[in-house]
Amino acid sequence: MKKPPKVKSDYHLRVYEDRSELMVPGLEPRVFEEGELSESAVARYALIVSKLQSGFLDKTLANTSSKSASAVNPKIKMSIDGLIGGITSEVGRAMVALLYLQLVIKSIEPRQSVRLHKGSERRSGFGWKEGLSMRTIDTQFVTPFLRKHELVKLNKYGLFMTRSLAENYPYSRVYKAESRGGKERWLDAIDLIESDEANPYHALLYMTLKLKGEVANFSAESDAVMKVFDKKKRYITSIQSASRLLKLHMESSDYAARIMEIGMHSLMQALRDLGYLGDLELVPLSQMRSANKKHGNIGDIELRQGKKIIEAWDAKYGKEYLREEIEELRDKLMDHDSVKRAGFVTSKATKRYPEIQNQVQEVADSFGIELVILPFEDWAKDQTAKVRLRGIKSESALANQWILAYIETLSLKRPEIAPIDEPSVTWLRTFGVALNSLD
């Protein structure tokens, strides 16, 4: 049976040299002029900032209740539910945070279009005359609020780290930038609040309530996994059994590469917790979107003495031919002459490519360091063997401390040493399943 042909829509955007015109069937054209902010736009922006400085977000959080769901427009409720329900470790958070930001703006100042996400008081900068800088409002108010109350797990630099949300076009159904994680639902919501079909403050209250519920679910999942761990810890008797458990979790999880980084860092946390790192200090886990070169990192896992990096390891899930990675490491070592040991940890045993072995030896000789490539389980044994010289008393205790650090990291209970931004409730759930398989 043939699918019915798609009906062509007359919904479109006309882009001119100095303006854009949004054409929506049944409505008057919306004209968005480019240029320096108008006086009215500046006044609207000042009002929004003033309200936010006066605690608008905290008051909104305090005003949420079960009644918040009853007043919200069913259509926008569906969009909000779909967006929040679609969050994974990889996609969806920025889109949720952006809609939250737009609802905040529209709730405070209904006359402000939330399609126009850029505004500039300088002639040289791009902006719309009636727009506003959503990036500024986000980084100063919304992202810090969402992070503080753990409503959305965001990078501290804000939602506009997702650059596809910052293109120089009004937000509309014909916004073409690639945006994963519920783009259609987000655009539905924008049309609803811009057409006055949905009350933005009612929608904001409901979205806040929904996000609070997700926080409660997360806490319950964390407690449930910890209870399973207490029952199953007797089966985790060695570093080998712990690494097998984490390997199982990697292979059953979405975004396994990040899980691998967290698993490796958790072992180093356990060594630190038990006093086996000596005078070395564990560097906090980098956030997922942190660029190594920008932040001065060599690897995902680093040990330092003072400000000098002594040891560094990079997680490489699903990769075994590491020629480019070794060359990148060479570049990083140019700026770090303190490194004594470095390497790559792979998710499976790697083939012994002669050219890779020669490259490893050449870099090691050039910088006078020990450079190795190890599978995950061998790396974990290597770390244990290294600390035996410092008087390790119980491998079983270390293995269980490793798993405890891993669970607490996924539960966001170690924000100073492991500040992860991903919504890890699914990871907790799947790790609970992995724990339950132990016997």
Phi, psi and omega in degrees: 000127182286143176287143178295145181296146178292138178278125180290137180259145176270002177294119181203166180241128174260125182250121179248178182296327186236009183193168170232148179233119180267121183253109180248123181307131178088354180237158175293147178302140175260121183256126181243103182277142177269154178140188179296150181302138175285165178299322180292323178294319177298320180293319179296317180298317180298321179295315180299313180297318180299316180295321180292320177294335181272007174094025181304317184292317178295323178294321177299315179300319181291333184274354182286142176203176179299338179288343182300333182283336187285331186267347187283144176301128183302327182292314181286331175300318179297319179296315180296314179301317181294319180296311182292320178293340182269001179293131172233183178294341185254326187223162168106332186293316182297321180294321177296313181296324180293316178297321178300314178301316181294321178293324176298311181300312184291329179291322181283317184224089184301338181283349182275125176288131177265012171277336189259095190267005178227141176212141183220138174264008178247140180295331184281341182265144179286141174184167175259146182301327181251019180270192175201160181277095177294327179301316182295314180297321179296307186292330182274330189232303193288308179300314176302322179294312181296323178289317182302317183264007177056035180281324174220132180277100184242153169298142183297343180278355174103168186290338182280007166298335172279094193292341179295343179272003185242022178292155184276052175224148177297147175291121179199179181296342179256021173287110194270349183301142181293120180221108181274150174101056173086033183302318182296319179295321177298315180293324175302315182296320179298314179299322181294316182281333178282338178267006181064018179281336180234135177287118186294325182288322175299318180294322179295316178300317180295318181295321177297316178300316181297317179292323176298321178297322178295323177297316179298319178298321180297314180299318179295320179295320178299314179297320181295318180294321180296324178294320177296318179300316179301326180282328189256357186297336181294341179274351181262089190253353184208165175299326180296316181291325178292317181293325176296321179297315180290326176297319177300318180294318177306313187286347179251009186244154170283148183054060183298332181298320179289322176301320180296315177302314182295320179297317179294315181295325180295324176297317179293327174297318180296318177298320177295314182302324183267004175080024184263004180267358179062229181268010178272147181246134179279127177283136179306149178298132179287148175289156191301324185266008179286132179275130184303311184294318181298321184265004178074018180278151170259316181220181178289327181240126182223143172242139182224160172243112188065237179259001184262130178282125182259323184219141182212141180226138178246130178278133179229088181280130175073012180236142178227340178260105195248032183302311182294321181296322179293322178293322176297320178297319177305314180298319181292323181294339176302328183260003184222082182278002180273347186294132178251332183215135179208163179179180180239139179246123184254159182280348177210164180301135183263153175288150182270082178287123182303320182291329178288318178298320178294320180295317178300313181295322181295317178293318179300316180292321182297323185252000178065041181235168170267122182234123183223160172239121185229142169295156185309310184293324177291323178298317179298317177297321180299317180295321178294316180299322181296319184277350176301330179293342181260015172088041178298130187264323184215115178294326178298318179296319179294317180300317180289327176293326176299310181294323177298314179298323180296312180297316181293328175293312178297332180274004178063032181263003179231058188294335182285317183265337183220073183278075181277147183256345185289145174286104194261018181298322178293321178298317178299316182298314182289331177289326174301321178295317179298317178299318182295341181281349181287136172197000000 
